[in-house]
Structure formats: structure tokens, C-alpha cells
Amino acid sequence: MTPDRPGEGLRWTEESSEERASDEGNARLKARRARASGASTSVIVAVAADVGSTFTKVAAVDLATGALVGTAEHPTTVDTDVLHGLDAAIADLGLTPSRVDVCSSAGGGLRLAVVGNEELVTVAAGQRVALSAGARVVHATAGRLDRTAIGALAAQRPDVILLVGGTDGGDEEVLRHNAATLAKSKALRTPIVVAGNADVRADALAQLGPRAVGAENVLPRIGELNPEPARAVIRDVFLRHVIGGKHLSRGRRFVSLVRGPTPDIVLTAVTRLATVVGGDVLVVDVGGATTDVYSAIEPPDGSPRSDDVSGTAWHGRTVEGDLGVRASAPGIVDAARRERLLAEAEIGPLLAAAERRAAEPTMTAVDEDDREVDVRLAELAATVAVRRHARGRDLRRVRLVVGSGGVLRHLPGAGNRVLRAVLTDHAGGWAPPESARIVVDASYVLAPAGLLAGPYPAVAVKLLTALAGNAYSF
């Protein structure tokens, strides 16, 4: 399904089977509808693009008014050059942009490993900061590194290592040892972000040399997470050292357009959205491989410290790698079964359908039965993912819940059904929002808003205000 006018509410029009024939056709269809809506081709337009592993999605935004004037998408051309898909999607808009800004999760996104002192304290804090920075945490290790630990770390091929350990003024020994061990390792020449005990930072950086960069401690005091400095440094390392090494494109043009990993950019938008609505926000993004949950909430007492020794990411993201409606679909059934969300008679047929999707991740739901399975899987994935995200977070004061992902955007009624399932989950061991409105990001504006939040903050606010304006009570 596609909106009648991008960014103008949740009014839907039925597509014919011919319109659903190909993704490239859908891209051109959306662009034609954008132009038919009266959008001028003479306005000063920025294009904000999300180059994902499967699809490249672009949005054209009028920089004078903040209006969304067109959207398009094209299969991501990872096998050749991602610029081919990006340029094709922009061409389908029928507009000449004054600037192009890109976020990317193609090529596996940002692979990050965390090295820290204690598994439940500094390592846990490092993982939370890594997720808020848009990284995929591929390895985490606690304690003093030895040859075996270095081998296990190298085997995961991280793009970046986040080296943490000790509160400020606390334990120094493990962080010093790990910095020295990493400096001597010939198996790991990976960029390193040092964000542990402030008293050790300078010595660790001197040992590690030019591949290392420092940031404020992610856990300066027990229970107080400090994500933003390390998040900014990780983003900078991603741009300077990682995205070019993914070999996604020849030359430097693509690298020059990328502003950060997609999840990091989306979290920026979620944080701004909380300001727009004047309260806490929850975003549930159900994808083919993962389900990501973002929240921007204010601490109940105004203090950044929490009862959790590793701190709470008040503006944060969690990623559930076993909950995706295609590649990870069997994981949804398994998790839902363990969470007692499925009747016994439903498990077998749903698992068979999930396994078919995992075997064919690019499959498209072509009939009512397939569409029903997709919605059911999305419903279960969102419910389990939010249960996990809510651990250690009080979401009762959330004022706006946003749904995202292809199933929610394209299947009639899916977004409403999935978000209702989340908000009526009273048996999940968490307290759902008490008075929240819901909306589906049907025009996919969160990533564009995050990309434009830096250079054009007022434009980002207008995009997010339009999204929030479509919200309704359920």
C-alpha cells in the first residue's frame, strides 16, 4: 500500500497487482504520486537517503517549508555499487536535489566489539552505548585479555573496538592491561575507542597509538550511563575509518555522502521527536532480520543515575537479532512460544511459514494467507522486543508510540494491529504506557529527520511535527 500523498496522513489507496509487480515499479509509482500531489520541481530540495542491506529509501524534502515532497525506493545494489541503487532512487523522484545526505546499514552496518572489566557492569554499559551509537555488537568480553580472548575477538572481525573499564577514580588495572595487550596484538589493527576510567585514558591512548581515540567514560559512576560522548566518537570513527572499508562503492563519493549508521541517525530523530511531543516516545521498527526498539524517556526523578549498576540508556536502542519477519522469522516463533504468546495449535503452522520466510528472505506476501502470517509475525516480534526493551525502563509515561518497518507500512491495518498488541500487553511483566497515541511512520520520515537535524533543525522539527500530527488514540 502507498499513501495518497506522502506525509499527509494515513489515507490509503489500493494498488493493482501490476503496481505490485516490482520494487522498481513501486519506486516510480511513489515518485509519480509525489509529483501529482502538486509538489514543485523548482523548490530547493534536499534528499535524505537510507541505504539499507536490502532497500535504499530516499525522501525529498523542501528546505523552505519542511514539507515532504516525494519518496522512492530501489533495491540496494550491494553486489555492484550502492551508488547505482541510490542514484536510481533519486532519479525516480524526478527532482534535482541541492544536497544529498545518507545513512547506511549496508554491508553489515557497524560491527563493534566491547572489551571491559565486569560483564554486568562496564561491559553491559559499553554494550548499551554501542547500541545507541547504531552498532551491531558482535562480541563482548570481560576481564583481562589473554591470547585466547584476543583470538576470539579477532575471529569476529569487528570494525571498531570499544575499550571500557572502571569508573572514574576506580579500578585501573584491567583497563591498563587490556590497552597494553591490544597494543601488542598483531592480529587486531582495528580502530579503538577508549571510554573507560578517566585516570587511565591518556596512558591507554599513548600505548595504542594513532588508531585509538578517547572519549569520556561511559560509566563515570555506578548506575550513571554517559553515552553521548562515546556515541559521537564512534560515529566519527565509522565515517573516517569504517564506511570506506566496506567496499560498498568505488571512489569517494558515497563515503562523502554518509553521515552515520542508520540506527544512530534514527535515534537522533527519536530524541528530537520526544521534544516535539513534549514527552516520552517509543519507536518499534520490525525488520526482516531484526526488530529494533528505540525510546526517549526522561528519568523519573530527573537524575541520570538508575538502580541498575550499569546505568540506563534514557535515550537508547535495543536490537533483537532473533526477531525478524524474514531471515529471523523462526526465532519469532521460538521466542513467542517461550513468552507464552502462542496457543499450542498455532505453533506448528506458524513455524512452517516462518521457516519458509527464512529460506527465502526476499519473498513477498502475495495472498491473504501470507499477509496474515506477516502481520502475525510482526505482532509477536514487536511484543517480545518491547518486553525486552522495557527491562530497566519505565515506559508508563510514553505519550507517542511509532511503528515502522515494511509490514507495518505496506499491509492494510498492520500498523494499528501491531501497536495495539504492544500497548495491550498486560501479561508481559512490564507496565505499558498509560495514555499513548499511536502512529505508523508510513512515509519513512524518521531517518530523513535524523539526517537533517544537524544542518536543518527546523526542517527536521517540521517533518517530525507532521508525523506526530497523524497520531491517534486506539
N, C-alpha and C positions, 0 to 999 in steps of 0.2 A: 504494500500500500504506500501511497505518497500523499503528502499534504496538498490541498488545493493551492495554497500559497505558502511558501516556506516561511516559517516564523510567524504565521498568522493564525495560531490556534490549532485545535486538534480536529479540524474538519477533514474527513477522508473521502476519497473518491475511489471507486473500484477500478482496478486495472484489468484490461483484457489479457487473455493468455498470450497474445502476441507481444504485449508490453512487458510481460514477464520473461520473454524468450531469452534474453541475455543480459548480463550485467552492464555491458557497454550500451545496450539499448536503454536500460533504466537510467544510465548516466545522462544520455542525450534527452530522454523524456523529462527528467527533472530540470535540466537546463532550459528546455523549451518552455516548460511551465513557469520557470522563474522569469523568463523574458516576456511571456504572455501576461504576467501579472502587472506589467506596466513599469518594470524596472528600467531605468535609463542606462544606455551603454556609454553615456558621456560623463557619468559621475566618476569621482576619484575613488577607486575601489582597491581594497586590499584583499588578497586571497590568503586564507588560513587553511593549511592542509595537515591532515593526519595520515602519515604513510605507515599503514599497519602491515602486519605479516601477510594478510590476505587481500585487503582492500585499501585503496587510497581514497580518502574522502576529502573534498575541498568545499569551502564556503567562501562566497564573495560578499564582502561587507562594505557598505557605503560609509566612507570615513567621515563624511559631513553629517550624516544623520544617525549613524549607528544601525541602520536597517540591514537586515539580511536580504540580499537581492538575488541570490541564487546558490544552489548546491549541486554537486555532481559527485559521482564516484566511479572508480575504474579499478579493475583487478591490479594489485600491486605486482610490478614486473621485476621481482627479485631475481629471476633466472637470467635476465639480460642486464637491465639498468633501471633502477627505480625511477629515474627521471622520465623514462618513456611513459610509464603509467601516470606520473604526476602531470606531465605536460599534456597528456591526452585528456585527463580530467579537467584541467584548466581550460583547454580548448573547447570542451563541451559546454563550459559556462557561457561562451560567446562574448566574453568581456576581456578587456585588456587591463590587467591589474597594474597599479602603481608600485606595489610591493608584494612579495610572497614570503610568508613565514611558515615554517614547517616544524612539526613534532613527529617523532618516529619511534615505533616499536618493532620495525622490521629487522630481520636478521637476528632475532632472539632478544632484541632490546638490550638493556644494560644488565650484564651479568656481574653480580657483585658477591664477594665473599667477606664474611665478618670474622675477625680474629680478636678475641678479648680474654678477660680474666675468668669470670664465672659465667656458666651457662645461663643461669636465671637472673643475672644482674647486668653486667656490662654487655655481654653477648646479646641478651634479649633487647637491651636498649639500642644496640647497634643495628639489630635487625629491624626494629621499628623505624629507625631513622632511614635506613636503606630503602624500606618500602615507601616512605613518604617522599623519597627522592626519585621515585619511579623505577627503582631497580628490581630485578629478579634475584633474590638471594639464592645462589646456587650452592653455597657451602657456609657452614658456621663451625668454628672450633674454639674451645675454651682451654685455658691453661697454657703452660709453657710449650712452645713449639719444639718438636724434635724432628728427626729425619722422616719418620713415618707420617707425622702430621703435615710436613711440607709436601711429601709425595701425594697425600690425599687432597691437599689444597690445589696443587698444580694440576692434578687429574681433572678438576672441574673447570679449568680454563676460564677463570674469572677475568672480566675486563678491568675491574678495579678491586682493590682490597681496602676495606675499611678497618683500620687498626685502632682498637679502643682498649680501655682498661684503666681501672682505678678512678675514684672520684678525685676532684681537685684537692690536693694535700693528702690524699690517701695512699694506697699501695702503689709502689713504683716498680718493684722487682720484676713482675711478669711483663709489663709493658716494655721495660728496658731489654729484657731477654728476647722478647719476640721481635723487637725492632732490630736487634743485633743479628738474630737468626735469619730474618728476611733479607737483611743487607748482604749476608754471606751467601745466600742461596743463588745458585746458577740456574736452577730450574724455573725460578719465578723472576721475571723482569717486568712485572705488572705495575702500573701506576698505583700508588698507595696514598690514601688519605689518613692522616694521623689525627685522631679526635679523641684522645684519652686524657689522662691526668695532665693538667697544665704544667706541672713542675717537670715533666719528662719531655714535653713536646719538642723543645729546641734541640735537645740531645738526640732524640729519635730522628728528627729531620736531618740533622748533620750526618748521622750514621747511614741513612737511607739514600742520601744524595738527591740529585735533581728530579728523579721520578716521583718523589714524595712531596706532598703539600699538606700544610697544617690547617686545622680548624679548631674552634672551641670544643671543649669536652662535651660529648653527647649526654653524659650523666654527671654533671658537676657536683651534685649532692644526691644522696639516696632518695629515690622517689621523684626526682625532678629531671624530666627529659628536656633536652635542649637541642631540638632537631634542626632549626633553621640554618645556623652557620655551616654545619656539615652538609646539609642538603644543597646549599648554594655552591659549596666547593665540589661536591660530587657532580653537580650539573656542569660546572666549568670543566672538570676533568673529562666528562662524557663528550663535551663539544671539542675539546682540544686534542684528546688522545684516542677516543673510542670510536666515534661515529665514522671517522675516516678509515679506521681499520676494519670495518665491517665489509668492505669491498662491495658496497651496495650500488656504487656508481663510479664511472670513470671520471677523472678530473676532480676539481674542487667545487664545482657549482653546487651540488647537492649539500655538501658539508657546510657551505656558506649560508645556506637557507635554513638549516636546522637550528632550533632554539633550545631544544631539550628533549628528554624522553617523554613520550606521550603521557604516562601516568603522572609525572611531575607537573606537566602543564595543566592537566585536568585538575589536580589538587589545588593549583593556584586559582583556577576558576571556582572551585567549590568554596574555597576560603572567601573569595570576593562575593559569591552568591550569598553566603551567610550574612555578610554586611548589607547586601541589598534587601534581604528579607527581614533583617533585624533580629535574627535568632538562629538557633541551631539548624543544621542542614545534614541530610543523609542522602547519599547517591549510591544506587545499586546498578552496576554495569555487568550484565550477563553476556559473556562472550562464548566463542566456540571452544576455547581451550581453558579459560579461567573465568571466575566471577570475581570482580574487584568491588570492594565496598569502600567508599570514602565518607568521612564525616568531618564536619567543622563544628565543634561544640565548645562552649565556654565552661571552665571548671566551676563546679557548684559554689565553691567559696571564694572564687576569684584568684586562688593561688595555683601556680603551675604544678605544685607538688601533689602527688597522689599516694594512696595507700600501697600501691604496687611498688616494690623496691626498684624495679627497672624503669619506673615512670610511665606516664600515659601520653600518647600522641594525641593531644586535643584536636589538632588538625592533622588527620592521618588517613592511612590507606591500609587495607589488608587484602591479600591476594590468596584465593583458594584455587590451587593448581589441580585439584581433583574435581572441580565443579565447572564444567563447560559443556555446552549443549551439542558439541560435535566431538572433537578429539578426546574430551574427558567425560563424555556422557555416561559411561558405565560407572564412573566414580560418583556421579549424582545419585544413581540408584542405590549404590552401596551406602553412601552417607545418609540418604533419606531413610533407608531401612534401619540403620543404627540409631537414627534420631526418632524412630517410630512414627514416621510421617506417611508410611505406606501400609495399606492393607495387604495381607499375605497374598491374596488372589491377584493383586496388581503387580507384584514384584516380577514374576516371570515374563509376562508380555512386555512390560516396560524395559526390562533388562535386554531382551532380544532387540527391541527397537533402538536402544542406546548403543548396543554393540554394532549395529548396522551403521549408525552415525559415526562411531569411532573409526570404523573401517573405511568409511567414505566421508571424510570431513567436509568436502565441498558439496555434499548433497543438498538439494533444495526440496523443501516440502511442496509436493505437487497436488496433494489431495487433502480432504478434510481430516482423514485419519492421521496423516503425517503432521499436519498443522497442530492438531490436538496434542500429539506427542511432544512436539517442540514447546508448546505452551506449558504443558505439564512439567517437562524437564526444567524449563526456566523458572517456573513457580517453586519447584523444590530447591533448585540451585540458589535462588535468591533467599529463600527462607533459611537454609542451612548456613549460607555465607553471612547473613546478618546476625544469626545466633552467635557465630564465632567472633564476628567483629564486635559484638556488644559486650564481650567479656572484658571487664575492667572499665567499661564506658557506660555512663548513664544517658540513655537516649530518650528519656521520657519527655524532655523539653524540646525535642526536634519539631520545628514548625513546617518544614518542607521536605518531602521525600521525592527524589527524582529517579526515574527509571531510565536505563539506557541499554543499548545492545540491539542487534538486528532483529531478534524475535519480538522484542517489545515495540520496536519502531515499525515493523512491516506487517505484523499479523493483527487483524482487527480484534480489538478488545483485549489483546495480550497484556499490554502495559497495565491496564486497570486491574486485571485479574492477578497478575504477579504482585503488584504493590499491595493490593488488598490482602493477599496471603501473608505478606510480611507484617502488615500492621495489625492483623488479627491473630498473630501467632502468640497466644497467651499460655501455651504449654511448653515454650522453648527455654525456660529458665532465665529469661530476661524480661524487662518491662518495656513494652512497645511505647512509641510516642503517644501521649495522651490526647493531643489535639493537632494533628498534622494534616496538611493539604498535600495532594499528590499531583505529579505531572510527569509526562514522558518527554524526554529530550528528542522529540520527533525529527527536528531539523538538525540535530547533532551540533549544538552551538557551544557545548562546554569546552571542547578543545579549542575552537576559534577564540572564545572569550579569554581563555588562559593565554593563548599566544599573543593576543592584542592587549592584555592587561598592562604590560610594561610600556610599550610605545604609545598606546592609545587607551589609557584607563577609562576615559569617559565613554568610549565606544564599547569597551568590554561591559561596562555597567549597563548600557542600553540593551545589549544582547541578553544579559542575564535578567534584566528587569522584564523584558518581553517573555522570557522563559517562565519566570515566576508568575507573570500575569496570566498565564494559561492554566495555573494550578486550580484544583477544585477539591472540595471535601468529598470523601467517599461515604 
